[in-house]
């Protein structure tokens, strides 16, 4: 998996890469995502628009690369409990996901991903895969501690927490505060425990992937 | 709350309304949402584009009105259990939400709502409010049966189930089958029960709204 696609096969100039991404972040902070234009970015970064479009097919893809692509999930909190580890992780994601730039970008990115298979693949293979891996690690440790009766699909844990949170912030526009994040984690931890118990107590389903 | 906005204050012609909405549904089925144009709708419905734009500010808003706005949640299943009632409701929503037209429209609608406060209000006051009311009814009956120790914010139940499902279908693009819907309901029912128990066992929080 290469870090970023290089269109046209030319050797990339990482100083130009960095300048484009840094300028994009600056302009999102200054003018907001909706008002952002590729012309502005090219002018301020001192590069041609062609240099940008060789790297990114659209404004949404460029903004995704500049603001979200390289983000790694926070390290495992290691609180010693499923609830504590999930709460720490989801609080960290909530801060990122509720940031003004993320709130502006996410709805545009959702519609762009729906019509741009290449961006969808990049979103799946990098951003989502890293998020789901963080949940896999938390579940694995809860199983190792004996806190969960068996494993649970990390994609389900991810969906119950970050899927819900994305809907709350970007679709339903609920006012999400820390009390709500805590309730979401309490509910999801109970839900994950119920799924683990059910798998464990029903041998016929124990080998199913989910 | 009026059924649909009437721009410009002229008395509306409900035959024109119906024709526009019916033609929109037909064309979404035939050509898909991305390829749909207001020109096509006007031509086939035999109305001017102005008649359409007096009623709807955008293609997304028109498609929302034609396909989602008037949908009512299915009636309460009355299975006698929280899990059964939730499963029946979420299965019905899954069929609607996973339909090809909904998959095409939803991502575009999410980005349109983010920049169109009037559409957001309409989406909140009609579509979402009806969905959340269906969860409120299920929770109320579970409390009345003594199955839940106390009430739980219906918006949280809605988020755990339909919020997750919307993310799975429209953002994360998970392959959602009936086994996954059932797992989601099992997890959410356990989560709702945990939230109800916590409220009930902690009098200091019993009067909090969530």
Interface residues (C-beta under 8 A of the other chain):
Chain A: X34 X104 X107 X108 X110 X111 X113 X114 X115 X120 X124 X128 X153 X155 X156 X158 X159 X160 X162 X163 X164 X166 X167 X168 X170 X171 X172 X173 X174 X179 X180 X183 X184 X186 X187 X188 X189 X190 X191 X192 X193 X194 X195 X198 X208 X210
Chain B: X34 X104 X107 X108 X110 X111 X113 X114 X115 X120 X124 X128 X153 X155 X156 X158 X159 X160 X162 X163 X164 X166 X167 X168 X170 X171 X172 X173 X174 X179 X180 X183 X184 X186 X187 X188 X189 X190 X191 X192 X193 X194 X195 X198 X208 X210
